[in-house]
């Protein structure tokens, strides 16, 4: 079982696009979700699928991932709870880490969230890039499971994410 340690931030402008890759489309949905547990299926580039189980809350959570056949994932989509999330994930290097930028579409647009993952035992302080806005790591309303079940948080304002 792996531990996922990450910090999450709203993205306040499009400056990250200068150095990010072209991104990959992701579709994900939840089979179960509650405060400290979720079961998620993610389809990447319409080509592969992964079942992910997460436990815990906040910055450090236990995460288990299992590849599953794409046809099984498509079948399970009919059992999704909440909204199916569609987003494009971009990556860029910063301060020795890889930042993942999720640009949500559909009902979750114009939400853009940046994630920085850390190795177990690694310090979680980094020089924050200028495009990082408010940190939402400890705000459960910004987890993907909550976004799927509840939609955009009441605390979200598109004005926080000014594309310039």
C-alpha positions, 0 to 999 in steps of 0.5 A: 500500500502506497501513501500519497502525500500531496498539496493542492492549490487553486490556480489563479491564472494561465501563466503555467501554460508557458511551461506545461505539456499539452496534457492528457484527457482524463475521465473519472468516476466514483463507485463509492465515496465517504469522508475517509474512503473512496473507490474511483475508476479513471480512464486515461486517453480513452486507452487504459483504466485504473481502479483506485482505492483511497483511505484517510483525509488531508495531505497524506492518504493511503492509495492503492491502484489496480489496472483494469480492462477498459471494457470493465471500466466502461461497464462500471461507469453505469454504477457511478455515484455523482457526476462523471468528472472530465478534465485535462491533466497537464504537467510541468517541472518546478523546484524539483517536483512535478506539478499536475494541473487539472483543468476541469470541464463540464459542470466543474468548469472553470475550476483549475487545481494544481497538485504537488506530490511528495515522497514519504518522509520528504518535506512538503515545503516548496517555493510556490509558483506565482500562478498558485492561488489559495491552498485547498489541501485541507478543504474536503470540498475540493477533493475529486470525490466531493466535486463528483458528489457535490459539484463546485464548492460554495467557497469557489469563486471564478474570480480566483481563477483569472485567465488574464 
